[in-house]
Amino acid sequence: MLKLEVKTRLPEEQVKQRITAFFRDGNGLNITAEAPDCLSFEGGGGYVTVTICREANGTRVELETREWEEQVKQFARDVS
């Protein structure tokens, strides 16, 4: 299991769009839960949970995963 936190200057909605494009469209995971500040995906024997928090100078993104560690690291690098 891996937990990461990154900060980005991207607005909250753009971060959500990128998360969905990366994990659902790009990696074939299924969305299992969706809320205004949280997305959960499952597939391939693992999961990814993302929490999005708006901050004064951008957005904080908290990622937790099992079996998708390399993809989560790649996403974190892409948005930070």
Gaussian input, Z-matrix of N, CA and C with variables (Angstrom, degrees):
# hf/3-21g

backbone

0 1
 N
 C     1     B1
 C     2     B2     1     A1
 N     3     B3     2     A2     1     D1
 C     4     B4     3     A3     2     D2
 C     5     B5     4     A4     3     D3
 N     6     B6     5     A5     4     D4
 C     7     B7     6     A6     5     D5
 C     8     B8     7     A7     6     D6
 N     9     B9     8     A8     7     D7
 C    10    B10     9     A9     8     D8
 C    11    B11    10    A10     9     D9
 N    12    B12    11    A11    10    D10
 C    13    B13    12    A12    11    D11
 C    14    B14    13    A13    12    D12
 N    15    B15    14    A14    13    D13
 C    16    B16    15    A15    14    D14
 C    17    B17    16    A16    15    D15
 N    18    B18    17    A17    16    D16
 C    19    B19    18    A18    17    D17
 C    20    B20    19    A19    18    D18
 N    21    B21    20    A20    19    D19
 C    22    B22    21    A21    20    D20
 C    23    B23    22    A22    21    D21
 N    24    B24    23    A23    22    D22
 C    25    B25    24    A24    23    D23
 C    26    B26    25    A25    24    D24
 N    27    B27    26    A26    25    D25
 C    28    B28    27    A27    26    D26
 C    29    B29    28    A28    27    D27
 N    30    B30    29    A29    28    D28
 C    31    B31    30    A30    29    D29
 C    32    B32    31    A31    30    D30
 N    33    B33    32    A32    31    D31
 C    34    B34    33    A33    32    D32
 C    35    B35    34    A34    33    D33
 N    36    B36    35    A35    34    D34
 C    37    B37    36    A36    35    D35
 C    38    B38    37    A37    36    D36
 N    39    B39    38    A38    37    D37
 C    40    B40    39    A39    38    D38
 C    41    B41    40    A40    39    D39
 N    42    B42    41    A41    40    D40
 C    43    B43    42    A42    41    D41
 C    44    B44    43    A43    42    D42
 N    45    B45    44    A44    43    D43
 C    46    B46    45    A45    44    D44
 C    47    B47    46    A46    45    D45
 N    48    B48    47    A47    46    D46
 C    49    B49    48    A48    47    D47
 C    50    B50    49    A49    48    D48
 N    51    B51    50    A50    49    D49
 C    52    B52    51    A51    50    D50
 C    53    B53    52    A52    51    D51
 N    54    B54    53    A53    52    D52
 C    55    B55    54    A54    53    D53
 C    56    B56    55    A55    54    D54
 N    57    B57    56    A56    55    D55
 C    58    B58    57    A57    56    D56
 C    59    B59    58    A58    57    D57
 N    60    B60    59    A59    58    D58
 C    61    B61    60    A60    59    D59
 C    62    B62    61    A61    60    D60
 N    63    B63    62    A62    61    D61
 C    64    B64    63    A63    62    D62
 C    65    B65    64    A64    63    D63
 N    66    B66    65    A65    64    D64
 C    67    B67    66    A66    65    D65
 C    68    B68    67    A67    66    D66
 N    69    B69    68    A68    67    D67
 C    70    B70    69    A69    68    D68
 C    71    B71    70    A70    69    D69
 N    72    B72    71    A71    70    D70
 C    73    B73    72    A72    71    D71
 C    74    B74    73    A73    72    D72
 N    75    B75    74    A74    73    D73
 C    76    B76    75    A75    74    D74
 C    77    B77    76    A76    75    D75
 N    78    B78    77    A77    76    D76
 C    79    B79    78    A78    77    D77
 C    80    B80    79    A79    78    D78
 N    81    B81    80    A80    79    D79
 C    82    B82    81    A81    80    D80
 C    83    B83    82    A82    81    D81
 N    84    B84    83    A83    82    D82
 C    85    B85    84    A84    83    D83
 C    86    B86    85    A85    84    D84
 N    87    B87    86    A86    85    D85
 C    88    B88    87    A87    86    D86
 C    89    B89    88    A88    87    D87
 N    90    B90    89    A89    88    D88
 C    91    B91    90    A90    89    D89
 C    92    B92    91    A91    90    D90
 N    93    B93    92    A92    91    D91
 C    94    B94    93    A93    92    D92
 C    95    B95    94    A94    93    D93
 N    96    B96    95    A95    94    D94
 C    97    B97    96    A96    95    D95
 C    98    B98    97    A97    96    D96
 N    99    B99    98    A98    97    D97
 C   100   B100    99    A99    98    D98
 C   101   B101   100   A100    99    D99
 N   102   B102   101   A101   100   D100
 C   103   B103   102   A102   101   D101
 C   104   B104   103   A103   102   D102
 N   105   B105   104   A104   103   D103
 C   106   B106   105   A105   104   D104
 C   107   B107   106   A106   105   D105
 N   108   B108   107   A107   106   D106
 C   109   B109   108   A108   107   D107
 C   110   B110   109   A109   108   D108
 N   111   B111   110   A110   109   D109
 C   112   B112   111   A111   110   D110
 C   113   B113   112   A112   111   D111
 N   114   B114   113   A113   112   D112
 C   115   B115   114   A114   113   D113
 C   116   B116   115   A115   114   D114
 N   117   B117   116   A116   115   D115
 C   118   B118   117   A117   116   D116
 C   119   B119   118   A118   117   D117
 N   120   B120   119   A119   118   D118
 C   121   B121   120   A120   119   D119
 C   122   B122   121   A121   120   D120
 N   123   B123   122   A122   121   D121
 C   124   B124   123   A123   122   D122
 C   125   B125   124   A124   123   D123
 N   126   B126   125   A125   124   D124
 C   127   B127   126   A126   125   D125
 C   128   B128   127   A127   126   D126
 N   129   B129   128   A128   127   D127
 C   130   B130   129   A129   128   D128
 C   131   B131   130   A130   129   D129
 N   132   B132   131   A131   130   D130
 C   133   B133   132   A132   131   D131
 C   134   B134   133   A133   132   D132
 N   135   B135   134   A134   133   D133
 C   136   B136   135   A135   134   D134
 C   137   B137   136   A136   135   D135
 N   138   B138   137   A137   136   D136
 C   139   B139   138   A138   137   D137
 C   140   B140   139   A139   138   D138
 N   141   B141   140   A140   139   D139
 C   142   B142   141   A141   140   D140
 C   143   B143   142   A142   141   D141
 N   144   B144   143   A143   142   D142
 C   145   B145   144   A144   143   D143
 C   146   B146   145   A145   144   D144
 N   147   B147   146   A146   145   D145
 C   148   B148   147   A147   146   D146
 C   149   B149   148   A148   147   D147
 N   150   B150   149   A149   148   D148
 C   151   B151   150   A150   149   D149
 C   152   B152   151   A151   150   D150
 N   153   B153   152   A152   151   D151
 C   154   B154   153   A153   152   D152
 C   155   B155   154   A154   153   D153
 N   156   B156   155   A155   154   D154
 C   157   B157   156   A156   155   D155
 C   158   B158   157   A157   156   D156
 N   159   B159   158   A158   157   D157
 C   160   B160   159   A159   158   D158
 C   161   B161   160   A160   159   D159
 N   162   B162   161   A161   160   D160
 C   163   B163   162   A162   161   D161
 C   164   B164   163   A163   162   D162
 N   165   B165   164   A164   163   D163
 C   166   B166   165   A165   164   D164
 C   167   B167   166   A166   165   D165
 N   168   B168   167   A167   166   D166
 C   169   B169   168   A168   167   D167
 C   170   B170   169   A169   168   D168
 N   171   B171   170   A170   169   D169
 C   172   B172   171   A171   170   D170
 C   173   B173   172   A172   171   D171
 N   174   B174   173   A173   172   D172
 C   175   B175   174   A174   173   D173
 C   176   B176   175   A175   174   D174
 N   177   B177   176   A176   175   D175
 C   178   B178   177   A177   176   D176
 C   179   B179   178   A178   177   D177
 N   180   B180   179   A179   178   D178
 C   181   B181   180   A180   179   D179
 C   182   B182   181   A181   180   D180
 N   183   B183   182   A182   181   D181
 C   184   B184   183   A183   182   D182
 C   185   B185   184   A184   183   D183
 N   186   B186   185   A185   184   D184
 C   187   B187   186   A186   185   D185
 C   188   B188   187   A187   186   D186
 N   189   B189   188   A188   187   D187
 C   190   B190   189   A189   188   D188
 C   191   B191   190   A190   189   D189
 N   192   B192   191   A191   190   D190
 C   193   B193   192   A192   191   D191
 C   194   B194   193   A193   192   D192
 N   195   B195   194   A194   193   D193
 C   196   B196   195   A195   194   D194
 C   197   B197   196   A196   195   D195
 N   198   B198   197   A197   196   D196
 C   199   B199   198   A198   197   D197
 C   200   B200   199   A199   198   D198
 N   201   B201   200   A200   199   D199
 C   202   B202   201   A201   200   D200
 C   203   B203   202   A202   201   D201
 N   204   B204   203   A203   202   D202
 C   205   B205   204   A204   203   D203
 C   206   B206   205   A205   204   D204
 N   207   B207   206   A206   205   D205
 C   208   B208   207   A207   206   D206
 C   209   B209   208   A208   207   D207
 N   210   B210   209   A209   208   D208
 C   211   B211   210   A210   209   D209
 C   212   B212   211   A211   210   D210
 N   213   B213   212   A212   211   D211
 C   214   B214   213   A213   212   D212
 C   215   B215   214   A214   213   D213
 N   216   B216   215   A215   214   D214
 C   217   B217   216   A216   215   D215
 C   218   B218   217   A217   216   D216
 N   219   B219   218   A218   217   D217
 C   220   B220   219   A219   218   D218
 C   221   B221   220   A220   219   D219
 N   222   B222   221   A221   220   D220
 C   223   B223   222   A222   221   D221
 C   224   B224   223   A223   222   D222
 N   225   B225   224   A224   223   D223
 C   226   B226   225   A225   224   D224
 C   227   B227   226   A226   225   D225
 N   228   B228   227   A227   226   D226
 C   229   B229   228   A228   227   D227
 C   230   B230   229   A229   228   D228
 N   231   B231   230   A230   229   D229
 C   232   B232   231   A231   230   D230
 C   233   B233   232   A232   231   D231
 N   234   B234   233   A233   232   D232
 C   235   B235   234   A234   233   D233
 C   236   B236   235   A235   234   D234
 N   237   B237   236   A236   235   D235
 C   238   B238   237   A237   236   D236
 C   239   B239   238   A238   237   D237

   B1=1.4530
   B2=1.5296
   B3=1.3131
   B4=1.4609
   B5=1.5199
   B6=1.3325
   B7=1.4646
   B8=1.5158
   B9=1.3317
   B10=1.4636
   B11=1.5096
   B12=1.3209
   B13=1.4606
   B14=1.5199
   B15=1.3298
   B16=1.4588
   B17=1.5169
   B18=1.3191
   B19=1.4617
   B20=1.5153
   B21=1.3175
   B22=1.4531
   B23=1.5198
   B24=1.3121
   B25=1.4673
   B26=1.5238
   B27=1.3187
   B28=1.4690
   B29=1.5258
   B30=1.3308
   B31=1.4629
   B32=1.5288
   B33=1.3064
   B34=1.4632
   B35=1.5393
   B36=1.3165
   B37=1.4715
   B38=1.5294
   B39=1.3065
   B40=1.4619
   B41=1.5270
   B42=1.3212
   B43=1.4608
   B44=1.5326
   B45=1.3349
   B46=1.4751
   B47=1.5205
   B48=1.3123
   B49=1.4655
   B50=1.5237
   B51=1.3172
   B52=1.4720
   B53=1.5242
   B54=1.3240
   B55=1.4625
   B56=1.5190
   B57=1.3296
   B58=1.4582
   B59=1.5222
   B60=1.3171
   B61=1.4667
   B62=1.5254
   B63=1.3116
   B64=1.4636
   B65=1.5233
   B66=1.3272
   B67=1.4664
   B68=1.5265
   B69=1.3180
   B70=1.4606
   B71=1.5209
   B72=1.3194
   B73=1.4576
   B74=1.5318
   B75=1.3222
   B76=1.4520
   B77=1.5172
   B78=1.3395
   B79=1.4618
   B80=1.5251
   B81=1.3151
   B82=1.4595
   B83=1.5114
   B84=1.3424
   B85=1.4626
   B86=1.5248
   B87=1.3257
   B88=1.4663
   B89=1.5202
   B90=1.3305
   B91=1.4665
   B92=1.5211
   B93=1.3463
   B94=1.4618
   B95=1.5175
   B96=1.3300
   B97=1.4646
   B98=1.5164
   B99=1.3307
   B100=1.4607
   B101=1.5179
   B102=1.3175
   B103=1.4559
   B104=1.5340
   B105=1.3290
   B106=1.4604
   B107=1.5325
   B108=1.3386
   B109=1.4640
   B110=1.5279
   B111=1.3364
   B112=1.4539
   B113=1.5267
   B114=1.3232
   B115=1.4626
   B116=1.5165
   B117=1.3267
   B118=1.4633
   B119=1.5180
   B120=1.3317
   B121=1.4610
   B122=1.5238
   B123=1.3425
   B124=1.4606
   B125=1.5104
   B126=1.3180
   B127=1.4557
   B128=1.5130
   B129=1.3210
   B130=1.4500
   B131=1.5139
   B132=1.3258
   B133=1.4551
   B134=1.5113
   B135=1.3203
   B136=1.4585
   B137=1.5134
   B138=1.3171
   B139=1.4668
   B140=1.5240
   B141=1.3227
   B142=1.4681
   B143=1.5212
   B144=1.3216
   B145=1.4618
   B146=1.5191
   B147=1.3426
   B148=1.4526
   B149=1.5253
   B150=1.3202
   B151=1.4581
   B152=1.5235
   B153=1.3299
   B154=1.4613
   B155=1.5221
   B156=1.3292
   B157=1.4654
   B158=1.5222
   B159=1.3193
   B160=1.4631
   B161=1.5253
   B162=1.3239
   B163=1.4604
   B164=1.5132
   B165=1.3138
   B166=1.4632
   B167=1.5254
   B168=1.3156
   B169=1.4615
   B170=1.5217
   B171=1.3139
   B172=1.4574
   B173=1.5092
   B174=1.3316
   B175=1.4560
   B176=1.5230
   B177=1.3350
   B178=1.4639
   B179=1.5285
   B180=1.3266
   B181=1.4590
   B182=1.5243
   B183=1.3333
   B184=1.4557
   B185=1.5208
   B186=1.3242
   B187=1.4581
   B188=1.5258
   B189=1.3240
   B190=1.4586
   B191=1.5160
   B192=1.3365
   B193=1.4563
   B194=1.5170
   B195=1.2994
   B196=1.4591
   B197=1.5173
   B198=1.3140
   B199=1.4692
   B200=1.5317
   B201=1.3157
   B202=1.4646
   B203=1.5266
   B204=1.3221
   B205=1.4619
   B206=1.5308
   B207=1.3295
   B208=1.4683
   B209=1.5305
   B210=1.3205
   B211=1.4621
   B212=1.5350
   B213=1.3203
   B214=1.4638
   B215=1.5278
   B216=1.3233
   B217=1.4721
   B218=1.5269
   B219=1.3222
   B220=1.4673
   B221=1.5371
   B222=1.3325
   B223=1.4566
   B224=1.5258
   B225=1.3229
   B226=1.4689
   B227=1.5282
   B228=1.3363
   B229=1.4724
   B230=1.5273
   B231=1.3296
   B232=1.4697
   B233=1.5311
   B234=1.3284
   B235=1.4804
   B236=1.5241
   B237=1.3210
   B238=1.4682
   B239=1.5250
   A1=108.36
   A2=115.00
   A3=122.30
   A4=109.51
   A5=115.95
   A6=122.07
   A7=107.69
   A8=115.63
   A9=122.16
   A10=109.64
   A11=116.29
   A12=121.91
   A13=107.22
   A14=116.11
   A15=121.24
   A16=109.01
   A17=114.92
   A18=121.02
   A19=107.82
   A20=114.61
   A21=120.73
   A22=109.35
   A23=115.57
   A24=120.02
   A25=111.92
   A26=116.40
   A27=120.33
   A28=110.33
   A29=117.70
   A30=120.31
   A31=110.80
   A32=115.18
   A33=123.33
   A34=112.94
   A35=117.53
   A36=120.46
   A37=111.86
   A38=117.16
   A39=120.11
   A40=110.63
   A41=116.90
   A42=120.82
   A43=109.30
   A44=117.52
   A45=120.57
   A46=111.39
   A47=117.27
   A48=120.76
   A49=110.75
   A50=116.69
   A51=120.49
   A52=111.49
   A53=116.67
   A54=120.63
   A55=110.02
   A56=116.26
   A57=120.55
   A58=111.30
   A59=117.24
   A60=120.58
   A61=110.86
   A62=117.38
   A63=120.93
   A64=111.76
   A65=117.25
   A66=119.83
   A67=113.39
   A68=118.70
   A69=119.77
   A70=110.95
   A71=116.37
   A72=120.29
   A73=111.98
   A74=117.40
   A75=120.91
   A76=115.35
   A77=116.90
   A78=120.15
   A79=113.83
   A80=117.58
   A81=121.30
   A82=116.54
   A83=117.64
   A84=119.62
   A85=109.66
   A86=115.56
   A87=121.85
   A88=109.74
   A89=116.48
   A90=120.41
   A91=107.45
   A92=115.99
   A93=120.27
   A94=112.44
   A95=117.24
   A96=121.45
   A97=108.14
   A98=114.87
   A99=120.02
   A100=109.36
   A101=115.47
   A102=123.01
   A103=106.27
   A104=118.35
   A105=119.27
   A106=114.21
   A107=117.39
   A108=119.58
   A109=113.89
   A110=118.30
   A111=120.59
   A112=111.39
   A113=116.38
   A114=123.06
   A115=108.25
   A116=116.57
   A117=120.98
   A118=108.84
   A119=114.87
   A120=122.60
   A121=108.38
   A122=116.26
   A123=121.38
   A124=109.58
   A125=114.55
   A126=120.74
   A127=110.12
   A128=116.35
   A129=120.86
   A130=114.17
   A131=117.62
   A132=121.08
   A133=114.78
   A134=117.43
   A135=119.97
   A136=112.17
   A137=114.68
   A138=120.30
   A139=110.43
   A140=114.70
   A141=123.35
   A142=106.54
   A143=117.02
   A144=122.27
   A145=107.77
   A146=115.81
   A147=121.21
   A148=108.93
   A149=115.95
   A150=121.89
   A151=107.64
   A152=115.80
   A153=122.42
   A154=108.37
   A155=116.24
   A156=121.09
   A157=109.66
   A158=116.62
   A159=121.29
   A160=109.28
   A161=115.66
   A162=121.79
   A163=108.69
   A164=116.64
   A165=121.88
   A166=112.74
   A167=118.03
   A168=121.53
   A169=113.30
   A170=117.96
   A171=119.96
   A172=112.13
   A173=114.80
   A174=120.73
   A175=109.18
   A176=115.92
   A177=122.09
   A178=107.08
   A179=116.32
   A180=122.11
   A181=108.07
   A182=116.07
   A183=121.99
   A184=107.95
   A185=116.35
   A186=121.89
   A187=109.53
   A188=115.35
   A189=121.69
   A190=107.67
   A191=117.17
   A192=119.71
   A193=112.54
   A194=113.85
   A195=123.00
   A196=106.06
   A197=117.54
   A198=125.84
   A199=114.49
   A200=119.47
   A201=122.07
   A202=110.63
   A203=116.59
   A204=121.64
   A205=113.00
   A206=117.67
   A207=120.18
   A208=111.23
   A209=117.57
   A210=120.93
   A211=110.81
   A212=117.47
   A213=120.98
   A214=110.01
   A215=117.02
   A216=119.93
   A217=110.75
   A218=116.34
   A219=120.53
   A220=110.50
   A221=116.92
   A222=120.39
   A223=110.29
   A224=117.37
   A225=121.46
   A226=110.32
   A227=117.13
   A228=119.80
   A229=110.57
   A230=116.99
   A231=121.00
   A232=112.63
   A233=117.56
   A234=119.07
   A235=113.52
   A236=118.28
   A237=118.95
   A238=112.07
   D1=144.91
   D2=-179.10
   D3=-134.02
   D4=137.13
   D5=172.85
   D6=-124.80
   D7=131.38
   D8=179.21
   D9=-133.59
   D10=152.93
   D11=172.16
   D12=-133.71
   D13=130.38
   D14=176.69
   D15=-131.12
   D16=155.52
   D17=174.85
   D18=-116.22
   D19=140.97
   D20=-179.40
   D21=-137.18
   D22=155.62
   D23=175.61
   D24=-86.29
   D25=-5.21
   D26=179.63
   D27=-67.09
   D28=145.11
   D29=175.96
   D30=-68.74
   D31=156.20
   D32=-176.29
   D33=-52.12
   D34=-46.47
   D35=-178.05
   D36=-64.96
   D37=-38.42
   D38=178.79
   D39=-67.74
   D40=-36.88
   D41=176.51
   D42=-62.05
   D43=-45.73
   D44=178.77
   D45=-59.83
   D46=-41.81
   D47=178.84
   D48=-62.71
   D49=-42.72
   D50=179.90
   D51=-66.85
   D52=-38.64
   D53=178.07
   D54=-60.28
   D55=-49.18
   D56=-179.53
   D57=-62.95
   D58=-44.24
   D59=179.41
   D60=-62.62
   D61=-40.70
   D62=-175.88
   D63=-72.61
   D64=-51.62
   D65=-172.56
   D66=-85.60
   D67=-40.20
   D68=179.58
   D69=-81.88
   D70=-57.77
   D71=-174.47
   D72=-74.24
   D73=-41.86
   D74=-175.13
   D75=-83.25
   D76=-29.62
   D77=-176.11
   D78=-119.59
   D79=-0.40
   D80=173.90
   D81=74.27
   D82=19.09
   D83=177.76
   D84=-80.08
   D85=152.93
   D86=178.58
   D87=-95.97
   D88=136.54
   D89=174.42
   D90=-73.75
   D91=124.57
   D92=-179.72
   D93=-108.23
   D94=-19.17
   D95=177.00
   D96=-155.87
   D97=143.07
   D98=179.83
   D99=-144.71
   D100=127.65
   D101=176.53
   D102=-136.94
   D103=169.42
   D104=-178.53
   D105=-55.96
   D106=-31.01
   D107=-176.73
   D108=-118.98
   D109=11.36
   D110=-175.80
   D111=-150.50
   D112=139.83
   D113=174.06
   D114=-131.91
   D115=138.14
   D116=175.94
   D117=-126.02
   D118=139.13
   D119=-178.80
   D120=-128.93
   D121=150.48
   D122=173.92
   D123=-138.47
   D124=153.58
   D125=175.72
   D126=157.47
   D127=158.02
   D128=177.06
   D129=60.95
   D130=26.71
   D131=179.83
   D132=80.83
   D133=9.88
   D134=-179.10
   D135=-143.54
   D136=-167.06
   D137=-178.62
   D138=-150.00
   D139=163.49
   D140=171.01
   D141=-137.59
   D142=128.35
   D143=174.30
   D144=-120.97
   D145=130.79
   D146=-176.81
   D147=-125.34
   D148=128.36
   D149=175.12
   D150=-113.88
   D151=132.68
   D152=-175.16
   D153=-116.19
   D154=126.68
   D155=-178.76
   D156=-126.97
   D157=120.21
   D158=176.35
   D159=-70.76
   D160=135.77
   D161=177.11
   D162=-129.45
   D163=172.37
   D164=-175.48
   D165=-57.17
   D166=-42.80
   D167=-175.61
   D168=-109.57
   D169=25.66
   D170=179.65
   D171=147.56
   D172=-139.83
   D173=-174.43
   D174=-137.85
   D175=137.76
   D176=173.90
   D177=-99.92
   D178=132.85
   D179=-177.70
   D180=-121.30
   D181=120.54
   D182=176.88
   D183=-105.94
   D184=127.31
   D185=-177.51
   D186=-121.80
   D187=135.93
   D188=174.47
   D189=-131.76
   D190=137.48
   D191=-176.71
   D192=-150.58
   D193=157.67
   D194=166.68
   D195=-135.46
   D196=128.50
   D197=179.48
   D198=77.70
   D199=-4.29
   D200=-179.82
   D201=-124.79
   D202=32.64
   D203=-174.02
   D204=-59.66
   D205=-47.13
   D206=-177.55
   D207=-64.85
   D208=-39.90
   D209=178.78
   D210=-66.52
   D211=-39.31
   D212=178.09
   D213=-64.58
   D214=-42.60
   D215=177.14
   D216=-61.04
   D217=-41.64
   D218=179.50
   D219=-63.35
   D220=-45.23
   D221=178.32
   D222=-60.42
   D223=-44.05
   D224=-179.97
   D225=-59.67
   D226=-42.73
   D227=178.05
   D228=-64.23
   D229=-39.19
   D230=-176.18
   D231=-65.65
   D232=-35.49
   D233=-175.30
   D234=-96.89
   D235=-14.26
   D236=-176.75
   D237=-85.54

